Amino acid sequence: MAEIVYPPVIGLAKTLFRALDLKIHIEGAERIPRTGGAVLASNHISYLDFIFAGLAALPAKRLVRFMAKKDVFDHRISGPLMRGMHHIPVDRNAGAAAFGASLKALKSGEVVGVFAEATISQSFTVKEIKNGAVRMAVAAKVPLIPMALWGTQRLWTKGQPRRLTQRHVPITVLVGEPLEPKRGDDYDAVTAELRGRMTELLDRAQRTYPEIPPGVWWQPHHLGGTAPTPEEAAKLDAAEAEARQARDLP
C-alpha cells in the first residue's frame, strides 16, 4: 500500500506540536506489536484524538487506520487526507461495510484504531461501549489493545471553541496490556473488561496529569471540574441523536 499522504501529515503534526511546545507523554507504546494486525481501542474526548492515539504506534513503526465517521470523509479538506491515509469510513446506516473493511485491513496485518464509545464523551469519562471492537479482534485473530487519552480535549472538543494554538498543553497517551479475545468467549463480558481497562487507564491519566485545577470545564465532574456528569452527558447525546434523526428524515 503506497504511503504518499500519511508520512508528510505525521511530519507536519510533529512540527506543529514542537512549535506549540505540547508536553506529550506516551506510556506503554511497546505493547503495540511491530508486525501483524491489532485493534487499538481508545476513549474519545477530542476531534484530534486520532492524531495523538496514532503517535503511540510510531515507535513500533506502525501507521494506524482509524475508523471515523463518513462525514469526515465527505468534507472537502479532511476527506482527501483521510482517504489518502487509508482510514476507514463508518456510515451509521451501513455499519457492515465498515466492519468488513476493518476486518480486511486487520487480516492483511494492519493496525486498526477504534473509538469504542463511537462519539465524543462530553463527561470526559468512558461511556458505555458496544462489542464491535471485540468482534473485530476475534474475527481477525488479533490482540485488542486498550488506550486512554487525556489533555486533547483542551485543544478541540464538542461544545467548546477550538483552542488549536494553545501552547505548553500536557497530553497523556497510555497504552494498556492487550486482551486476547477468542471465539467462544462472552463478547459482552470481554467488552465490559475492555471498558474497565480503558476506565482504569483514563483515571490514571487524569490523576497523574501535570495540571489538576478545580472548577475548569475540561475536568470531569468527579474530579472537581464543571464538565457534565455522565448522566447529564447521556441526555445531551440523546438530544443530539434525536436532532440528527429528524434531519435525516425525508
C-alpha positions in Angstrom: 0.0 0.0 0.0 1.5 3.3 -1.1 2.0 5.8 1.7 2.1 9.1 0.0 0.0 11.2 2.4 0.4 9.7 5.9 4.1 10.3 6.5 4.0 14.0 5.5 0.9 14.5 7.7 2.7 13.0 10.6 5.8 15.2 10.0 3.6 18.3 9.8 1.8 17.3 13.0 5.1 16.8 14.9 6.4 20.1 13.7 3.2 21.9 14.9 3.4 20.1 18.3 7.0 21.2 18.7 6.1 24.8 17.8 3.3 24.8 20.4 5.6 23.0 22.9 2.9 20.4 23.7 4.1 18.2 26.6 3.2 14.8 25.1 3.7 11.9 27.4 3.3 8.4 25.9 3.4 5.3 28.1 3.1 1.6 27.0 4.0 2.1 23.3 6.0 -1.1 23.5 2.7 -3.0 23.8 1.8 -2.2 20.2 3.1 -5.1 18.0 5.8 -4.4 15.4 4.2 -6.8 12.9 0.7 -8.2 12.3 -2.8 -6.9 12.9 -4.1 -5.4 16.1 -7.1 -3.4 17.2 -6.4 -0.2 19.3 -9.5 0.8 21.3 -9.3 4.3 22.7 -11.5 6.6 24.7 -12.8 9.7 22.7 -12.7 13.2 24.1 -11.5 15.4 21.2 -11.8 15.8 17.4 -8.0 15.4 17.4 -7.8 12.1 19.2 -6.8 10.0 16.1 -3.7 12.1 15.7 -2.4 11.6 19.3 -3.5 8.0 19.5 -1.6 7.3 16.3 1.6 8.7 17.9 1.7 5.8 20.2 2.2 3.4 17.3 5.2 5.3 15.8 7.9 3.7 18.0 6.7 0.3 16.5 6.9 1.9 13.1 3.2 1.3 12.5 0.6 3.5 10.9 -2.9 3.2 12.4 -6.0 3.0 10.2 -8.7 4.7 12.2 -12.4 4.2 11.8 -14.1 7.6 11.5 -17.5 9.0 10.7 -18.3 9.2 7.0 -19.0 12.9 7.4 -15.2 13.5 7.9 -14.5 11.7 4.5 -17.2 13.9 2.8 -15.5 17.1 3.9 -13.6 18.9 1.0 -10.5 19.3 3.1 -10.4 16.4 5.5 -11.9 13.9 3.1 -8.9 13.6 0.7 -6.5 13.4 3.6 -8.5 10.7 5.4 -8.7 8.7 2.2 -5.0 9.3 1.4 -4.1 7.9 4.9 -6.3 4.8 4.2 -8.6 5.4 7.2 -11.9 3.6 7.3 -15.2 5.5 6.8 -18.1 4.5 9.0 -21.7 5.1 7.7 -24.2 4.9 10.6 -26.7 3.4 8.2 -24.3 0.8 6.7 -22.1 -0.5 9.5 -21.4 -3.8 7.9 -19.3 -2.2 5.2 -17.0 -0.5 7.8 -16.8 -3.8 9.7 -15.8 -5.7 6.6 -13.2 -3.1 5.6 -11.7 -3.1 9.1 -11.6 -6.9 9.0 -9.8 -6.9 5.7 -7.2 -4.4 7.0 -6.6 -6.5 10.1 -6.2 -9.7 8.2 -3.7 -8.0 5.9 -1.6 -7.1 9.0 -2.8 -3.5 9.6 -3.4 -1.8 12.9 -6.9 -0.5 13.2 -7.9 2.2 15.6 -11.4 2.3 17.1 -13.0 4.9 19.3 -15.2 2.4 21.1 -17.6 5.0 22.5 -18.5 6.0 18.9 -18.9 9.7 19.8 -17.0 12.2 22.0 -17.6 11.8 25.7 -18.8 15.1 27.0 -18.4 14.0 30.6 -14.7 13.0 29.9 -15.4 9.6 31.4 -15.7 6.3 29.4 -19.2 5.9 28.1 -20.9 2.5 27.6 -19.3 0.8 24.6 -20.6 -1.8 22.1 -18.8 -5.0 21.3 -17.7 -4.2 17.7 -14.0 -3.9 18.7 -14.1 -7.3 20.4 -15.9 -8.9 17.4 -13.3 -7.5 15.0 -10.4 -8.8 17.1 -11.9 -12.2 17.4 -12.8 -12.5 13.7 -9.3 -11.4 12.7 -7.5 -13.3 15.5 -5.5 -10.2 16.6 -4.9 -8.6 20.0 -7.2 -5.9 21.4 -5.2 -3.1 23.0 -6.9 -0.6 25.3 -5.8 3.0 25.3 -6.6 6.3 27.1 -6.0 9.9 26.0 -6.1 12.9 28.3 -5.5 16.6 27.6 -6.6 16.5 23.9 -10.0 17.9 24.9 -8.3 21.2 25.8 -7.4 21.8 22.2 -10.7 21.0 20.4 -13.8 19.2 21.7 -17.5 19.1 21.3 -19.4 22.2 22.6 -16.2 24.3 23.1 -14.3 26.7 20.9 -11.2 25.5 19.2 -8.0 26.3 21.0 -5.6 24.9 18.5 -2.9 27.5 19.1 -2.6 26.9 22.9 0.9 26.4 24.0 2.5 24.1 26.6 -0.6 21.9 27.0 0.2 18.5 28.5 -1.1 15.5 26.5 -1.1 12.0 28.1 -1.4 8.8 26.0 -1.5 5.5 27.9 -1.4 2.1 26.2 -2.6 -0.9 28.3 -2.0 -4.6 28.3 -3.5 -6.4 25.3 -6.6 -8.5 25.6 -6.7 -11.7 23.6 -10.4 -12.5 22.9 -11.2 -15.8 21.2 -14.2 -17.5 19.6 -16.5 -18.9 22.3 -15.8 -16.0 24.7 -18.7 -14.0 26.0 -18.3 -10.9 23.9 -20.3 -8.7 26.2 -18.1 -9.8 29.2 -14.9 -9.1 27.2 -16.4 -5.7 26.2 -17.0 -4.9 29.9 -13.4 -5.9 30.6 -12.2 -3.6 27.8 -14.2 -0.7 29.2 -12.9 -1.4 32.7 -9.3 -1.3 31.5 -9.9 1.9 29.4 -11.5 3.5 32.5 -8.5 2.5 34.7 -6.1 4.0 32.2 -8.1 7.2 31.9 -8.4 7.6 35.6 -4.6 7.1 36.0 -4.0 9.7 33.2 -6.4 12.2 34.9 -5.0 11.7 38.4 -1.3 11.9 37.3 -1.9 14.8 34.9 0.5 17.7 35.5 -2.4 20.2 35.8 -5.4 19.4 38.0 -7.1 22.8 38.6 -10.6 22.7 40.2 -13.6 24.2 38.5 -12.4 24.1 34.9 -14.6 23.0 32.0 -12.1 20.3 30.8 -12.0 18.5 34.1 -14.6 15.7 34.8 -17.2 16.4 37.4 -15.9 13.7 39.8 -12.5 15.4 39.9 -13.9 18.8 40.7 -14.4 20.1 37.2 -17.5 21.6 35.6 -17.9 19.0 32.7 -21.3 17.4 32.6 -21.9 14.3 34.8 -22.2 11.1 32.8 -26.0 11.3 33.3 -26.1 14.8 32.0 -23.9 13.9 29.1 -26.1 11.0 28.2 -29.1 13.4 28.0 -27.1 15.7 25.7 -26.2 12.7 23.5 -29.8 11.6 23.3 -31.0 15.1 22.3 -28.3 15.2 19.6 -29.3 11.8 18.3 -32.9 12.9 18.1 -32.0 16.1 16.2 -29.8 14.1 13.8 -32.5 11.6 13.1 -35.0 14.4 12.5 -32.6 16.0 10.0 -32.1 12.7 8.2 -35.9 12.1 7.7 -37.0 12.6 4.1 
